[in-house]
Amino acid sequence: MRLRTYESFWLLKNGLLYSYPLLEKNIKPSIAVIGGGITGALISDALVEKHYSVVLLDKRDIGQGSTSATTSMLQYEIDTPLIDLADMVGEEGAAACYKEGVRAINELAGLVKKYRLKCDFEKKYSLYFAHNKTAARKLQREFEIRNKYKLGVQWLSPSKVKADYGLISEGAILSDTAASVDAYKLTHELIQRNIKKGMQVYDQTDITAMDFKGQKVKLTTAEGFNIICDKVIFCSGFESTEILKEKVADLFFTYASISEPGIKVKKRMKDTLVWNTADPYLYMRTTGEGRLIIGGEDTEKHVEAGQQKQKEKKAKKLQQKLEEILPGIHFIEDFSWAGTFGSTKDGLPYIGESPEYKNALFVLGFGGNGITFSVQGRKIITDLLAGKQNILAQFYRFGR
Ligand SMILES: Cc1cc2nc3c(=O)[nH]c(=O)nc-3n(C[C@H](O)[C@H](O)[C@H](O)COP(=O)(O)OP(=O)(O)OC[C@H]3O[C@@H](n4cnc5c(N)ncnc54)[C@H](O)[C@@H]3O)c2cc1C
């Protein structure tokens, strides 16, 4: 599956941070994590912390799947508004999912501090603005329910949004928990830390056969080597849809564009992630070097042919939309890219056991806040492995 176009910004910016070997022997770890993106890095870190013997495997180079294409906005907010999620899973359950997002961002902030990671993690605010009057009425109700569950929100009038952000809107919810990060760097930093603690990591190692019939799981690589383990944790991103009969997500393509450094925006824009109520939504955030990233313009079809042309067309469209809502912005594009994206029917991830695979767990953090979901997977997976109940697991289960 084509996960992204070649010019993903984080890969260009950071280059190849570390190299990892190809698996060229048979091994017997307790747990095999398939996927060396941000999800695999976060989950394997949680497993190493719990003293499991872990091997991490990726068929690409580490971090070169979706992880190098992400715009890395870390939000507690789910693509499905709380008010709609409440209709799907009940109000208490929906609020629990939203609150877990807040907890996950704080957990990641704690990890970055504890491990002294240099992954450009920054705590931010999140501004969710109404793109028209109808959306504003619904957003007001969304604000009320979030306020009821003490999610740290304020309502900003259109004039306040304009004064603070220079943005044209019909009002907005300002949330006090959000963050941004360089997910590609974070992935490598976590993996490097755990290699020092004994974790084995192999990239360019494609798992091409899997046998779940016995007591143990047998994975076989394209080179014919075997990994015999007790459990497999699939952190294999959007490609996981290819090995599941259950339809867990719709896949499409999404676009992003980044400005040259030093773009002039209001001060509040620098500490806030911004997104809107349009469908598909438009989003933006600044980086530490003073660039502005804009993203959105999702297309339903997975664009293979004419990808370059389509990407350029979409980057222009994103810029036009930005200029409409931020009059006077001088956005000079430095790079643009596109990547595969997935959304689930309720905006929630799939984390846990699938009835299709014995001795396996999945962490599929699909949606606009996939990384926040991957952080949540740390507790869910370690709880499930330890045979403990996890309240969130029921909302994120397969077959729901
Ligand atoms: C343009 C864009 C913007 C985005 N913006 C945001 C955002 O602002 N915030 C956010 O939270 N999320 C965002 N996302 C989503 C985010 O990128 C994903 O949620 C995240 O990168 C998923 O990480 P992952 O580790 O699960 O997947 P990946 O990084 O794709 O890693 C999965 C890995 O599994 C490996 N793999 C698959 N099958 C096998 C196999 N058989 N054998 C060995 N290895 C295998 C792959 O090679 C891959 O490296 C965005 C995505 C895109 C494309």
The ligand as a Gaussian input file, in Angstrom:
#p B3LYP/6-31G(d) Opt

LIG

0 1
 C       -0.916000      13.989000       6.094000
 C       -1.270000      13.327000       7.389000
 C       -1.523000      14.099000       8.511000
 C       -1.800000      13.493000       9.732000
 N       -1.984000      14.293000      10.823000
 C       -2.155000      13.748000      12.029000
 C       -2.197000      14.564000      13.183000
 O       -2.112000      15.797000      13.089000
 N       -2.352000      13.969000      14.393000
 C       -2.426000      12.606000      14.509000
 O       -2.562000      12.108000      15.636000
 N       -2.393000      11.801000      13.433000
 C       -2.253000      12.340000      12.206000
 N       -2.165000      11.539000      11.111000
 C       -2.304000      10.096000      11.307000
 C       -0.988000       9.542000      11.808000
 O        0.006000       9.776000      10.828000
 C       -1.112000       8.073000      12.074000
 O       -2.090000       7.852000      13.056000
 C        0.190000       7.499000      12.599000
 O        1.289000       7.876000      11.834000
 C        0.079000       6.006000      12.587000
 O        1.276000       5.501000      13.055000
 P        1.517000       3.956000      12.987000
 O        2.803000       3.713000      13.668000
 O        0.307000       3.253000      13.484000
 O        1.593000       3.658000      11.431000
 P        2.871000       3.709000      10.475000
 O        3.750000       4.850000      10.759000
 O        2.386000       3.556000       9.075000
 O        3.660000       2.408000      10.926000
 C        3.175000       1.119000      10.629000
 C        4.364000       0.316000      10.166000
 O        3.985000      -1.054000      10.030000
 C        4.812000      -1.595000       9.042000
 N        4.220000      -2.838000       8.536000
 C        2.983000      -2.999000       8.004000
 N        2.821000      -4.302000       7.638000
 C        3.962000      -4.954000       7.951000
 C        4.415000      -6.293000       7.784000
 N        3.640000      -7.252000       7.230000
 N        5.661000      -6.631000       8.191000
 C        6.463000      -5.703000       8.748000
 N        6.082000      -4.406000       8.917000
 C        4.855000      -4.034000       8.522000
 C        4.887000      -0.498000       7.983000
 O        6.021000      -0.619000       7.174000
 C        4.875000       0.782000       8.813000
 O        6.164000       1.359000       8.966000
 C       -1.886000      12.089000       9.846000
 C       -1.648000      11.304000       8.720000
 C       -1.333000      11.887000       7.508000
 C       -1.054000      11.031000       6.330000

